[in-house]
Amino acid sequence: MAVKFFVHHEKDTVGVAVADIKAGETATGWVMDTDNEITVTAINDIPLGHKIALCDISAGDTVIKYGESIGKTTQAVKKGEHVHIHNLKTARW
């Protein structure tokens, strides 16, 4: 199965699409620091370069990428959902 998303750190709560992922598709991801593969079924279309939730994330919870906080959710996010500016407030500003 082709890898569709990368997970930079085993503690990340999101992965990054390296190819477009279609809603309903069970996508394979590569966890870079452990060299493992995981699968997640996409709830929404996930465009190339965008994030996919690897677990359920409650509203206001921290989103982890690269093993670090990148911001907080503005609403609850389900495993397999598209994570982007519509449901994530970046930690940068």
Jmol script that loads the backbone (N, CA, C; Angstrom):
load data "model"
ATOM      1  N   MET A   1       0.841  -1.181   0.000  1.00  0.00           N
ATOM      2  CA  MET A   1       0.000   0.000   0.000  1.00  0.00           C
ATOM      3  C   MET A   1       0.888   1.247   0.000  1.00  0.00           C
ATOM      4  N   ALA A   2       0.558   2.231  -0.803  1.00  0.00           N
ATOM      5  CA  ALA A   2       1.345   3.468  -0.886  1.00  0.00           C
ATOM      6  C   ALA A   2       1.092   4.345   0.341  1.00  0.00           C
ATOM      7  N   VAL A   3       2.130   4.964   0.818  1.00  0.00           N
ATOM      8  CA  VAL A   3       2.027   5.884   1.948  1.00  0.00           C
ATOM      9  C   VAL A   3       1.370   7.173   1.470  1.00  0.00           C
ATOM     10  N   LYS A   4       0.333   7.619   2.205  1.00  0.00           N
ATOM     11  CA  LYS A   4      -0.414   8.821   1.843  1.00  0.00           C
ATOM     12  C   LYS A   4      -0.172   9.980   2.802  1.00  0.00           C
ATOM     13  N   PHE A   5       0.367   9.693   4.008  1.00  0.00           N
ATOM     14  CA  PHE A   5       0.673  10.779   4.936  1.00  0.00           C
ATOM     15  C   PHE A   5       1.884  10.419   5.781  1.00  0.00           C
ATOM     16  N   PHE A   6       2.576  11.466   6.241  1.00  0.00           N
ATOM     17  CA  PHE A   6       3.731  11.302   7.131  1.00  0.00           C
ATOM     18  C   PHE A   6       3.347  11.749   8.530  1.00  0.00           C
ATOM     19  N   VAL A   7       3.872  11.055   9.512  1.00  0.00           N
ATOM     20  CA  VAL A   7       3.763  11.447  10.919  1.00  0.00           C
ATOM     21  C   VAL A   7       5.200  11.673  11.371  1.00  0.00           C
ATOM     22  N   HIS A   8       5.509  12.898  11.784  1.00  0.00           N
ATOM     23  CA  HIS A   8       6.888  13.243  12.094  1.00  0.00           C
ATOM     24  C   HIS A   8       7.383  12.660  13.409  1.00  0.00           C
ATOM     25  N   HIS A   9       6.495  12.518  14.386  1.00  0.00           N
ATOM     26  CA  HIS A   9       6.892  12.052  15.722  1.00  0.00           C
ATOM     27  C   HIS A   9       5.801  11.126  16.249  1.00  0.00           C
ATOM     28  N   GLU A  10       6.175  10.098  16.981  1.00  0.00           N
ATOM     29  CA  GLU A  10       5.205   9.119  17.462  1.00  0.00           C
ATOM     30  C   GLU A  10       4.142   9.725  18.373  1.00  0.00           C
ATOM     31  N   LYS A  11       4.390  10.895  18.972  1.00  0.00           N
ATOM     32  CA  LYS A  11       3.404  11.532  19.839  1.00  0.00           C
ATOM     33  C   LYS A  11       2.492  12.514  19.096  1.00  0.00           C
ATOM     34  N   ASP A  12       2.691  12.671  17.798  1.00  0.00           N
ATOM     35  CA  ASP A  12       1.872  13.602  17.013  1.00  0.00           C
ATOM     36  C   ASP A  12       0.407  13.177  17.001  1.00  0.00           C
ATOM     37  N   THR A  13      -0.464  14.180  16.979  1.00  0.00           N
ATOM     38  CA  THR A  13      -1.904  13.913  16.884  1.00  0.00           C
ATOM     39  C   THR A  13      -2.424  14.178  15.473  1.00  0.00           C
ATOM     40  N   VAL A  14      -1.535  14.647  14.589  1.00  0.00           N
ATOM     41  CA  VAL A  14      -1.880  14.850  13.179  1.00  0.00           C
ATOM     42  C   VAL A  14      -0.762  14.327  12.297  1.00  0.00           C
ATOM     43  N   GLY A  15      -1.143  13.925  11.090  1.00  0.00           N
ATOM     44  CA  GLY A  15      -0.184  13.566  10.056  1.00  0.00           C
ATOM     45  C   GLY A  15      -0.348  14.535   8.904  1.00  0.00           C
ATOM     46  N   VAL A  16       0.626  14.579   8.011  1.00  0.00           N
ATOM     47  CA  VAL A  16       0.596  15.490   6.873  1.00  0.00           C
ATOM     48  C   VAL A  16       0.462  14.677   5.584  1.00  0.00           C
ATOM     49  N   ALA A  17      -0.562  15.009   4.804  1.00  0.00           N
ATOM     50  CA  ALA A  17      -0.808  14.299   3.549  1.00  0.00           C
ATOM     51  C   ALA A  17       0.314  14.570   2.553  1.00  0.00           C
ATOM     52  N   VAL A  18       0.867  13.508   1.992  1.00  0.00           N
ATOM     53  CA  VAL A  18       1.878  13.627   0.942  1.00  0.00           C
ATOM     54  C   VAL A  18       1.265  13.286  -0.417  1.00  0.00           C
ATOM     55  N   ALA A  19      -0.020  13.043  -0.397  1.00  0.00           N
ATOM     56  CA  ALA A  19      -0.835  12.840  -1.600  1.00  0.00           C
ATOM     57  C   ALA A  19      -2.267  13.174  -1.201  1.00  0.00           C
ATOM     58  N   ASP A  20      -3.088  13.523  -2.166  1.00  0.00           N
ATOM     59  CA  ASP A  20      -4.496  13.763  -1.852  1.00  0.00           C
ATOM     60  C   ASP A  20      -5.117  12.493  -1.274  1.00  0.00           C
ATOM     61  N   ILE A  21      -5.919  12.652  -0.224  1.00  0.00           N
ATOM     62  CA  ILE A  21      -6.625  11.536   0.406  1.00  0.00           C
ATOM     63  C   ILE A  21      -8.121  11.818   0.258  1.00  0.00           C
ATOM     64  N   LYS A  22      -8.862  10.871  -0.250  1.00  0.00           N
ATOM     65  CA  LYS A  22     -10.290  11.030  -0.470  1.00  0.00           C
ATOM     66  C   LYS A  22     -11.094  10.600   0.754  1.00  0.00           C
ATOM     67  N   ALA A  23     -12.219  11.273   0.993  1.00  0.00           N
ATOM     68  CA  ALA A  23     -13.125  10.897   2.086  1.00  0.00           C
ATOM     69  C   ALA A  23     -13.504   9.433   1.941  1.00  0.00           C
ATOM     70  N   GLY A  24     -13.461   8.702   3.036  1.00  0.00           N
ATOM     71  CA  GLY A  24     -13.793   7.280   3.031  1.00  0.00           C
ATOM     72  C   GLY A  24     -12.609   6.372   2.743  1.00  0.00           C
ATOM     73  N   GLU A  25     -11.523   6.924   2.279  1.00  0.00           N
ATOM     74  CA  GLU A  25     -10.327   6.145   1.967  1.00  0.00           C
ATOM     75  C   GLU A  25      -9.581   5.781   3.253  1.00  0.00           C
ATOM     76  N   THR A  26      -9.141   4.546   3.357  1.00  0.00           N
ATOM     77  CA  THR A  26      -8.262   4.140   4.443  1.00  0.00           C
ATOM     78  C   THR A  26      -6.842   4.358   3.956  1.00  0.00           C
ATOM     79  N   ALA A  27      -6.182   5.359   4.552  1.00  0.00           N
ATOM     80  CA  ALA A  27      -4.859   5.782   4.106  1.00  0.00           C
ATOM     81  C   ALA A  27      -3.787   5.251   5.047  1.00  0.00           C
ATOM     82  N   THR A  28      -2.655   4.938   4.468  1.00  0.00           N
ATOM     83  CA  THR A  28      -1.494   4.475   5.222  1.00  0.00           C
ATOM     84  C   THR A  28      -0.565   5.645   5.480  1.00  0.00           C
ATOM     85  N   GLY A  29      -0.061   5.725   6.720  1.00  0.00           N
ATOM     86  CA  GLY A  29       0.895   6.751   7.090  1.00  0.00           C
ATOM     87  C   GLY A  29       2.178   6.140   7.598  1.00  0.00           C
ATOM     88  N   TRP A  30       3.259   6.864   7.403  1.00  0.00           N
ATOM     89  CA  TRP A  30       4.579   6.440   7.862  1.00  0.00           C
ATOM     90  C   TRP A  30       4.983   7.307   9.044  1.00  0.00           C
ATOM     91  N   VAL A  31       5.271   6.647  10.189  1.00  0.00           N
ATOM     92  CA  VAL A  31       5.744   7.344  11.386  1.00  0.00           C
ATOM     93  C   VAL A  31       7.265   7.404  11.274  1.00  0.00           C
ATOM     94  N   MET A  32       7.770   8.593  11.044  1.00  0.00           N
ATOM     95  CA  MET A  32       9.170   8.763  10.676  1.00  0.00           C
ATOM     96  C   MET A  32      10.154   8.342  11.768  1.00  0.00           C
ATOM     97  N   ASP A  33       9.883   8.683  13.023  1.00  0.00           N
ATOM     98  CA  ASP A  33      10.883   8.397  14.060  1.00  0.00           C
ATOM     99  C   ASP A  33      10.891   6.942  14.525  1.00  0.00           C
ATOM    100  N   THR A  34       9.840   6.181  14.213  1.00  0.00           N
ATOM    101  CA  THR A  34       9.820   4.765  14.600  1.00  0.00           C
ATOM    102  C   THR A  34       9.845   3.826  13.398  1.00  0.00           C
ATOM    103  N   ASP A  35       9.721   4.397  12.200  1.00  0.00           N
ATOM    104  CA  ASP A  35       9.676   3.631  10.947  1.00  0.00           C
ATOM    105  C   ASP A  35       8.525   2.622  10.921  1.00  0.00           C
ATOM    106  N   ASN A  36       7.417   2.975  11.584  1.00  0.00           N
ATOM    107  CA  ASN A  36       6.212   2.149  11.563  1.00  0.00           C
ATOM    108  C   ASN A  36       5.201   2.718  10.591  1.00  0.00           C
ATOM    109  N   GLU A  37       4.227   1.915  10.223  1.00  0.00           N
ATOM    110  CA  GLU A  37       3.104   2.377   9.416  1.00  0.00           C
ATOM    111  C   GLU A  37       1.832   2.300  10.237  1.00  0.00           C
ATOM    112  N   ILE A  38       0.930   3.256  10.006  1.00  0.00           N
ATOM    113  CA  ILE A  38      -0.383   3.267  10.644  1.00  0.00           C
ATOM    114  C   ILE A  38      -1.424   3.508   9.557  1.00  0.00           C
ATOM    115  N   THR A  39      -2.684   3.228   9.870  1.00  0.00           N
ATOM    116  CA  THR A  39      -3.756   3.527   8.927  1.00  0.00           C
ATOM    117  C   THR A  39      -4.825   4.362   9.614  1.00  0.00           C
ATOM    118  N   VAL A  40      -5.424   5.247   8.837  1.00  0.00           N
ATOM    119  CA  VAL A  40      -6.520   6.094   9.297  1.00  0.00           C
ATOM    120  C   VAL A  40      -7.507   6.198   8.148  1.00  0.00           C
ATOM    121  N   THR A  41      -8.807   6.071   8.453  1.00  0.00           N
ATOM    122  CA  THR A  41      -9.844   6.259   7.447  1.00  0.00           C
ATOM    123  C   THR A  41     -10.260   7.725   7.458  1.00  0.00           C
ATOM    124  N   ALA A  42     -10.113   8.376   6.305  1.00  0.00           N
ATOM    125  CA  ALA A  42     -10.409   9.802   6.187  1.00  0.00           C
ATOM    126  C   ALA A  42     -11.914  10.048   6.224  1.00  0.00           C
ATOM    127  N   ILE A  43     -12.324  11.026   7.011  1.00  0.00           N
ATOM    128  CA  ILE A  43     -13.726  11.445   7.075  1.00  0.00           C
ATOM    129  C   ILE A  43     -14.018  12.462   5.974  1.00  0.00           C
ATOM    130  N   ASN A  44     -13.027  13.326   5.700  1.00  0.00           N
ATOM    131  CA  ASN A  44     -13.146  14.357   4.675  1.00  0.00           C
ATOM    132  C   ASN A  44     -12.042  14.153   3.651  1.00  0.00           C
ATOM    133  N   ASP A  45     -12.148  14.847   2.518  1.00  0.00           N
ATOM    134  CA  ASP A  45     -11.015  14.915   1.608  1.00  0.00           C
ATOM    135  C   ASP A  45      -9.893  15.665   2.324  1.00  0.00           C
ATOM    136  N   ILE A  46      -8.668  15.153   2.202  1.00  0.00           N
ATOM    137  CA  ILE A  46      -7.501  15.797   2.800  1.00  0.00           C
ATOM    138  C   ILE A  46      -6.563  16.144   1.647  1.00  0.00           C
ATOM    139  N   PRO A  47      -6.444  17.435   1.317  1.00  0.00           N
ATOM    140  CA  PRO A  47      -5.558  17.819   0.208  1.00  0.00           C
ATOM    141  C   PRO A  47      -4.083  17.621   0.555  1.00  0.00           C
ATOM    142  N   LEU A  48      -3.283  17.423  -0.460  1.00  0.00           N
ATOM    143  CA  LEU A  48      -1.837  17.337  -0.327  1.00  0.00           C
ATOM    144  C   LEU A  48      -1.328  18.486   0.535  1.00  0.00           C
ATOM    145  N   GLY A  49      -0.499  18.171   1.545  1.00  0.00           N
ATOM    146  CA  GLY A  49       0.102  19.180   2.403  1.00  0.00           C
ATOM    147  C   GLY A  49      -0.730  19.557   3.619  1.00  0.00           C
ATOM    148  N   HIS A  50      -1.970  19.086   3.672  1.00  0.00           N
ATOM    149  CA  HIS A  50      -2.837  19.396   4.810  1.00  0.00           C
ATOM    150  C   HIS A  50      -2.758  18.275   5.841  1.00  0.00           C
ATOM    151  N   LYS A  51      -3.337  18.520   7.004  1.00  0.00           N
ATOM    152  CA  LYS A  51      -3.232  17.591   8.127  1.00  0.00           C
ATOM    153  C   LYS A  51      -4.476  16.708   8.264  1.00  0.00           C
ATOM    154  N   ILE A  52      -4.241  15.483   8.727  1.00  0.00           N
ATOM    155  CA  ILE A  52      -5.298  14.529   9.056  1.00  0.00           C
ATOM    156  C   ILE A  52      -5.170  14.186  10.537  1.00  0.00           C
ATOM    157  N   ALA A  53      -6.286  14.185  11.247  1.00  0.00           N
ATOM    158  CA  ALA A  53      -6.284  13.850  12.672  1.00  0.00           C
ATOM    159  C   ALA A  53      -6.022  12.358  12.851  1.00  0.00           C
ATOM    160  N   LEU A  54      -5.110  12.032  13.744  1.00  0.00           N
ATOM    161  CA  LEU A  54      -4.755  10.639  14.016  1.00  0.00           C
ATOM    162  C   LEU A  54      -5.536  10.062  15.183  1.00  0.00           C
ATOM    163  N   CYS A  55      -6.275  10.929  15.889  1.00  0.00           N
ATOM    164  CA  CYS A  55      -7.079  10.526  17.032  1.00  0.00           C
ATOM    165  C   CYS A  55      -8.166  11.577  17.212  1.00  0.00           C
ATOM    166  N   ASP A  56      -9.151  11.289  18.040  1.00  0.00           N
ATOM    167  CA  ASP A  56     -10.139  12.303  18.398  1.00  0.00           C
ATOM    168  C   ASP A  56      -9.442  13.380  19.223  1.00  0.00           C
ATOM    169  N   ILE A  57      -9.762  14.646  18.932  1.00  0.00           N
ATOM    170  CA  ILE A  57      -9.173  15.773  19.647  1.00  0.00           C
ATOM    171  C   ILE A  57     -10.323  16.656  20.111  1.00  0.00           C
ATOM    172  N   SER A  58     -10.429  16.884  21.396  1.00  0.00           N
ATOM    173  CA  SER A  58     -11.508  17.705  21.956  1.00  0.00           C
ATOM    174  C   SER A  58     -11.289  19.177  21.628  1.00  0.00           C
ATOM    175  N   ALA A  59     -12.381  19.940  21.636  1.00  0.00           N
ATOM    176  CA  ALA A  59     -12.298  21.391  21.425  1.00  0.00           C
ATOM    177  C   ALA A  59     -11.372  22.005  22.465  1.00  0.00           C
ATOM    178  N   GLY A  60     -10.462  22.852  22.017  1.00  0.00           N
ATOM    179  CA  GLY A  60      -9.529  23.521  22.915  1.00  0.00           C
ATOM    180  C   GLY A  60      -8.274  22.731  23.243  1.00  0.00           C
ATOM    181  N   ASP A  61      -8.192  21.493  22.753  1.00  0.00           N
ATOM    182  CA  ASP A  61      -7.002  20.677  23.023  1.00  0.00           C
ATOM    183  C   ASP A  61      -5.841  21.084  22.124  1.00  0.00           C
ATOM    184  N   THR A  62      -4.652  20.794  22.595  1.00  0.00           N
ATOM    185  CA  THR A  62      -3.431  21.069  21.856  1.00  0.00           C
ATOM    186  C   THR A  62      -3.267  20.062  20.720  1.00  0.00           C
ATOM    187  N   VAL A  63      -2.844  20.553  19.564  1.00  0.00           N
ATOM    188  CA  VAL A  63      -2.535  19.711  18.409  1.00  0.00           C
ATOM    189  C   VAL A  63      -1.018  19.566  18.366  1.00  0.00           C
ATOM    190  N   ILE A  64      -0.562  18.325  18.246  1.00  0.00           N
ATOM    191  CA  ILE A  64       0.868  18.026  18.266  1.00  0.00           C
ATOM    192  C   ILE A  64       1.337  17.606  16.874  1.00  0.00           C
ATOM    193  N   LYS A  65       2.398  18.278  16.393  1.00  0.00           N
ATOM    194  CA  LYS A  65       3.059  17.948  15.130  1.00  0.00           C
ATOM    195  C   LYS A  65       4.547  18.159  15.374  1.00  0.00           C
ATOM    196  N   TYR A  66       5.394  17.310  14.841  1.00  0.00           N
ATOM    197  CA  TYR A  66       6.841  17.340  15.107  1.00  0.00           C
ATOM    198  C   TYR A  66       7.134  17.088  16.592  1.00  0.00           C
ATOM    199  N   GLY A  67       6.177  16.502  17.315  1.00  0.00           N
ATOM    200  CA  GLY A  67       6.339  16.270  18.745  1.00  0.00           C
ATOM    201  C   GLY A  67       6.136  17.526  19.583  1.00  0.00           C
ATOM    202  N   GLU A  68       5.669  18.606  18.964  1.00  0.00           N
ATOM    203  CA  GLU A  68       5.498  19.895  19.631  1.00  0.00           C
ATOM    204  C   GLU A  68       4.088  20.448  19.372  1.00  0.00           C
ATOM    205  N   SER A  69       3.652  21.352  20.240  1.00  0.00           N
ATOM    206  CA  SER A  69       2.367  22.017  20.048  1.00  0.00           C
ATOM    207  C   SER A  69       2.441  22.940  18.836  1.00  0.00           C
ATOM    208  N   ILE A  70       1.427  22.848  17.962  1.00  0.00           N
ATOM    209  CA  ILE A  70       1.339  23.788  16.839  1.00  0.00           C
ATOM    210  C   ILE A  70       0.105  24.676  16.977  1.00  0.00           C
ATOM    211  N   GLY A  71      -0.696  24.428  18.009  1.00  0.00           N
ATOM    212  CA  GLY A  71      -1.890  25.237  18.233  1.00  0.00           C
ATOM    213  C   GLY A  71      -2.947  24.442  18.974  1.00  0.00           C
ATOM    214  N   LYS A  72      -4.160  25.015  18.989  1.00  0.00           N
ATOM    215  CA  LYS A  72      -5.287  24.375  19.675  1.00  0.00           C
ATOM    216  C   LYS A  72      -6.480  24.296  18.739  1.00  0.00           C
ATOM    217  N   THR A  73      -7.280  23.261  18.940  1.00  0.00           N
ATOM    218  CA  THR A  73      -8.485  23.122  18.129  1.00  0.00           C
ATOM    219  C   THR A  73      -9.523  24.154  18.554  1.00  0.00           C
ATOM    220  N   THR A  74     -10.296  24.610  17.596  1.00  0.00           N
ATOM    221  CA  THR A  74     -11.383  25.557  17.875  1.00  0.00           C
ATOM    222  C   THR A  74     -12.719  24.839  17.982  1.00  0.00           C
ATOM    223  N   GLN A  75     -12.707  23.544  17.684  1.00  0.00           N
ATOM    224  CA  GLN A  75     -13.888  22.692  17.801  1.00  0.00           C
ATOM    225  C   GLN A  75     -13.400  21.260  17.922  1.00  0.00           C
ATOM    226  N   ALA A  76     -14.275  20.368  18.318  1.00  0.00           N
ATOM    227  CA  ALA A  76     -13.898  18.952  18.410  1.00  0.00           C
ATOM    228  C   ALA A  76     -13.557  18.430  17.008  1.00  0.00           C
ATOM    229  N   VAL A  77     -12.539  17.583  16.952  1.00  0.00           N
ATOM    230  CA  VAL A  77     -12.083  16.990  15.696  1.00  0.00           C
ATOM    231  C   VAL A  77     -12.062  15.477  15.881  1.00  0.00           C
ATOM    232  N   LYS A  78     -12.643  14.759  14.938  1.00  0.00           N
ATOM    233  CA  LYS A  78     -12.659  13.295  15.004  1.00  0.00           C
ATOM    234  C   LYS A  78     -11.467  12.712  14.248  1.00  0.00           C
ATOM    235  N   LYS A  79     -11.051  11.543  14.680  1.00  0.00           N
ATOM    236  CA  LYS A  79      -9.991  10.815  13.984  1.00  0.00           C
ATOM    237  C   LYS A  79     -10.364  10.701  12.506  1.00  0.00           C
ATOM    238  N   GLY A  80      -9.447  11.082  11.636  1.00  0.00           N
ATOM    239  CA  GLY A  80      -9.680  11.012  10.195  1.00  0.00           C
ATOM    240  C   GLY A  80     -10.166  12.315   9.579  1.00  0.00           C
ATOM    241  N   GLU A  81     -10.434  13.319  10.409  1.00  0.00           N
ATOM    242  CA  GLU A  81     -10.894  14.607   9.885  1.00  0.00           C
ATOM    243  C   GLU A  81      -9.744  15.463   9.374  1.00  0.00           C
ATOM    244  N   HIS A  82     -10.087  16.347   8.453  1.00  0.00           N
ATOM    245  CA  HIS A  82      -9.183  17.364   7.932  1.00  0.00           C
ATOM    246  C   HIS A  82      -8.923  18.385   9.041  1.00  0.00           C
ATOM    247  N   VAL A  83      -7.666  18.654   9.337  1.00  0.00           N
ATOM    248  CA  VAL A  83      -7.287  19.648  10.341  1.00  0.00           C
ATOM    249  C   VAL A  83      -6.607  20.792   9.598  1.00  0.00           C
ATOM    250  N   HIS A  84      -7.207  21.984   9.706  1.00  0.00           N
ATOM    251  CA  HIS A  84      -6.692  23.150   8.992  1.00  0.00           C
ATOM    252  C   HIS A  84      -7.240  24.399   9.673  1.00  0.00           C
ATOM    253  N   ILE A  85      -7.210  25.523   9.002  1.00  0.00           N
ATOM    254  CA  ILE A  85      -7.587  26.788   9.626  1.00  0.00           C
ATOM    255  C   ILE A  85      -9.046  26.855  10.073  1.00  0.00           C
ATOM    256  N   HIS A  86      -9.894  25.987   9.557  1.00  0.00           N
ATOM    257  CA  HIS A  86     -11.303  25.994   9.960  1.00  0.00           C
ATOM    258  C   HIS A  86     -11.528  25.377  11.342  1.00  0.00           C
ATOM    259  N   ASN A  87     -10.538  24.631  11.856  1.00  0.00           N
ATOM    260  CA  ASN A  87     -10.704  24.013  13.176  1.00  0.00           C
ATOM    261  C   ASN A  87      -9.422  24.026  14.020  1.00  0.00           C
ATOM    262  N   LEU A  88      -8.452  24.818  13.606  1.00  0.00           N
ATOM    263  CA  LEU A  88      -7.177  24.909  14.321  1.00  0.00           C
ATOM    264  C   LEU A  88      -6.746  26.364  14.411  1.00  0.00           C
ATOM    265  N   LYS A  89      -6.444  26.805  15.627  1.00  0.00           N
ATOM    266  CA  LYS A  89      -5.886  28.144  15.862  1.00  0.00           C
ATOM    267  C   LYS A  89      -4.389  27.939  16.091  1.00  0.00           C
ATOM    268  N   THR A  90      -3.588  28.436  15.191  1.00  0.00           N
ATOM    269  CA  THR A  90      -2.152  28.248  15.265  1.00  0.00           C
ATOM    270  C   THR A  90      -1.544  28.873  16.521  1.00  0.00           C
ATOM    271  N   ALA A  91      -0.453  28.294  16.972  1.00  0.00           N
ATOM    272  CA  ALA A  91       0.257  28.818  18.131  1.00  0.00           C
ATOM    273  C   ALA A  91       1.142  30.000  17.729  1.00  0.00           C
ATOM    274  N   ARG A  92       1.320  30.206  16.432  1.00  0.00           N
ATOM    275  CA  ARG A  92       2.226  31.265  15.944  1.00  0.00           C
ATOM    276  C   ARG A  92       1.663  32.659  16.164  1.00  0.00           C
ATOM    277  N   TRP A  93       0.356  32.850  16.054  1.00  0.00           N
ATOM    278  CA  TRP A  93      -0.248  34.171  16.257  1.00  0.00           C
ATOM    279  C   TRP A  93      -1.654  34.077  16.708  1.00  0.00           C
TER     280      TRP A  93
END
end "model"
wireframe off; spacefill off
backbone 0.3
color backbone group
